[in-house]
Amino acid sequence: MEKIDIAFIGGSGLYKVPNFKDYKWIKIRSNFGGPSPEICVGTLNKSNIAFLPRHGKNHNISPTNINYRANIEALKIIGSECIVSLSAVGSLREDYKPGHFVLVDQFLDQTYLRKKTFFDADLVAHIPFSSPVCKELNKTLSDSLSKLKVKFHSSGTYICIEGPQFSSLAESQLFRSWGCDVIGMTNLPEAKLALEAGICYASVSMVTDFDCWHPDHESVTVEQIVETLNKNAKKAFCLIDEICKHKKFVCDKKTKDLARGSLITNLSYAKNSTKKKLSNILG
């Protein structure tokens, strides 16, 4: 398999990439179970890319039941060094409107049913997460969105809730008071695991509607949300196409070695079974 230049994880409405050439769906064996579906690999604008629809090809996996560890390890196994995550979100701000894109730079975790680390056996690692997204990838995304004339915001805090239910009015108002900008159900623990795996990560949030805090929320219909979702998907495919025109994607050495440099436990004390299970993550 040729080196993967960049990987994309698609959220709601993004299940395959148009104009993908010489593509095939490959099944990857993960030490952490099965990924959402197979991973689609091929070429686009002479870049070798991987695409993984996190909810499955038919959107049949709920946010809680996504095997985030298997997804990230599978992308690691095929040689991905950079991941761009694309996700549908609700807006917690008046000026982040439906149809806008947001380049997330911070996360707040309100999930509680998910496996959040690869290091859950007899190895302890504490990775730094103060800067969870790759600035170089975000610069590429910003340049691409500007070129496409897509309305976007260059920063935002994404609060991740467990789901599958949407937030209550009280929760939505609380999250706004915390300074959160968008709300979704899938970017965590995905972003944390990507860094544990030594993969640069960037998140593009695509606003479909205002969360329930907004006074006009009740007047929004499912049809309107689906229409916005479909429009966002078309813009997302244009973004993927534009990104793949770049010939250089940066993954700094510091990120690659993050997990090994964050180990608290001496590796020699770990069981052989643990080291084998983490062989892809630690390299």
N, C-alpha and C positions, 0 to 999 in steps of 0.2 A: 504494500500500500504506500502511495506517495505521501509525503509530509502534508498534514493538514495546515493550511495557512490560517484559517479562522473558523470557529464553530458558532453556530446560532442555535439558541433554544427558543422555540416558538411557543407562545401561549395561546389564549383563546382566539380562534379565527385563523391561526397560522399552523397549517398541518403539512404543507409541502411548498416548495419554492418554484415559482415559474421560471422558465428559461434555464433551468438546471440542465447541464449537458453530461452525457456519459455517466449518469447517476445509477446507483444501486443501493438497495437497503441491505445493510449487513448486521448480522446478529453478533453481539459482543458478550462474551462470558465475563461476568463481574464477580468479584469475591463477596459482594454485598447483595446478591440477588439479581433479579432481572430489571433492566432499564425499562422506561415507559413503553417504547416500541423498539424496533430495530433503529439503527442510525442510518440516515441517508447521506451518502458521500458522493461527490462528483465535482464538476468544475463550473465556475461562473466567472466570466470576464478573465479567464486564464488563472484564476485563483482556485486552489483546491479547498473546498469547504465541506463542512459537516453540518447536518441539520437534524435536530432532535425535537419532535413535538412532545412537550412534557406531559400533556394530557392524553397522549396516545393518538393514533391516526384518526380515530373516530370520536375523540373527546369523551372517552369513557372512564377516565381516571380522575377522581376528585382531588383537590389540593392536598388533603391530609394523606391520601393513599399513594401519592407519587413517591416512588423510590428515589429520592434525591441523591442518596449515596451511590446507588448503582448508575444513575444518569451521569454524574460527574466522573466516577471512576471509568466508565465506558468511554467518555470523551478523552480522558487522560490516556487510556490504553491505545487509542488510535493516533495519539500524538498531538492532541489539541493543546496549544499554549495560550490561546486567547478565546474567550467566550463573550458573545453579545447576547444578552437575554432580552426578549421582547415580550411585554406583558400588558394585558388590559387592566386598567385601574379605574377607581372612582376618584373624583377630585374632592379635596377638603378645603379648597380655596376658590374664591370668586373669580380670580384672574387666571386660574388653570382650567380652561374651558374644554368641553367635549370636542374632540378632534385635535387637541393640542398634544404634543409629545413632551415628555419630561426626561432629562438626563439625570437620573437619580445619583446622588452622591453620599447619602446617609440612609441608614436603616434603623427601624425600631421593631423589635421582635415581640409579638404577642401570641406566638404559637406555643402549644404545650403538648402535642401528641406526636411529635416527630423526632426521628433520630437526627441529631444535629452535629455529630462529629464522627470522623473515622476512628478516633482514638477512644474507644469505649471499653477496651479490655485491660491489659496490664501495661499499657503505655500511656503516659499523660503528656499532652502537648497543649500549650496555651498560645495560640496564634494572636498577633496584634490585629485588631479590627477597627482601629480608629479611622483608617482611610480605606474603606471596603471596595472602592472601585478604582480601576486603572485610569489615571489622568491622560495617558497617551491614547488609550482607546476612546475615551470621552472626547478628546480633541478631534479624532478622526470622525466620530459621530457628529460632532458639532459642525465641522466643515461640510460633511455630506448633507446634513439637514438644511444648512444654509444654502447650499448649492441647489437643492431641490425646492427651496422656498416653502418648506414645511414649517408651520408655526411651532416653536418649541421653547422650552425653558431650560437653561443651562445648569440648574441645580434643583434639588428637591429631596425631601425626607419621605421615605416610603415606609409606612407602617404595615407590617404583615400580620394579618389575623388568621386564626385557625380555619374558619369557615366550616362547612360550605355555606352556612347562613351569612348574610350580610350583617353589618353592624346595626345595633339598636340606635335610636336617636340619642340616647344618653351617651353611648360609646362614641358616636360620631362627633358629638360636641366636645367630649373629653379629648379625643385625639386632636381636634383643632386647637384646643387650649394648650396642648403639648407642643404645638408648632409643627405638626405633621402636615405634609402637602398632598400626598396621594395615599390611597389605601388599596391593598391587594392581598392575595392569599398564597403567592408562590415563590417570591424572591428569597425567602428564608425557609430553610437553612441553605438554600442553593448557593448564595453568595459566600457564606462561611465555608462551605465544603469546597468550593472552587479554590479559595485561597489555601485551605489545608492541602489541596492537591497540587498547589504550585501553579495555578492557572490564573492569568489576568482576567478580570471580570468587569463587565460594564452592563448597565441596566437601562433599557429604554422603556419607559412607561407610556402607554397610549391611553389617554383619557376617553372613556366611553360616556360618562355621565357624572353628575354631581352626586356625592354620597347623600344620605338621607338628612343631613343637617340643613340642606338648602331648602328654602321656602317653596321653590317650584318643583321639588323632587317628586311629589305625588302626581304631578301632571305629566311626568315623563312616561311614555309607553314602552313596552318591550320592543315593539316594532322600531321605535326611534333609536333605542340602544343598539339593536341588531344592525340598523342602517349605519350608525356611527362606527360600530365594530367592523363592518365590511369596508367602509371608507378608510379606516385606520389600517386595515390589513393591506389594502392596495398601496398605501403610502409606505407601509413597512417593507413590502416587496421591492418598492423603488429604492428604499434605503439600503436594503441588502445588496441590491444590484450595484448601487453607487459605492458602497463600502468595498465591494469586491474588485473595484477598479484600482484600489490602492495596492501596491505591490509589496508593502512592508508593514507587518504587524508586529508591534513590540511586546515582548514579554521579558521583563527585566530579570536578571539573575537573582535579585533579592526575593522576588516573588517565587521563583522556581524552587528556591531552597528554604522557603518559609517554614514548612512543617519540620524539617530536620533541625533547623535552627531554633525551633520552639519546643523541642522535647525537654521535659523535666526529668523523666525517667531515663536512666542509662540504658541504651539500647541492648547492651549485653545481658541485662536482667530480664528482658522480655522473653516469653515463650517462643519457640520456633514457629508454632502455629500462628502466633500473632504477627511475627515478622513476615511470614509468608503471606498472610492476609493483607498486610499493608505494603507489600513489595512494590506495587504499582504507585502507591501514594508517595512513599518515601524515595522511590527511584533507586 
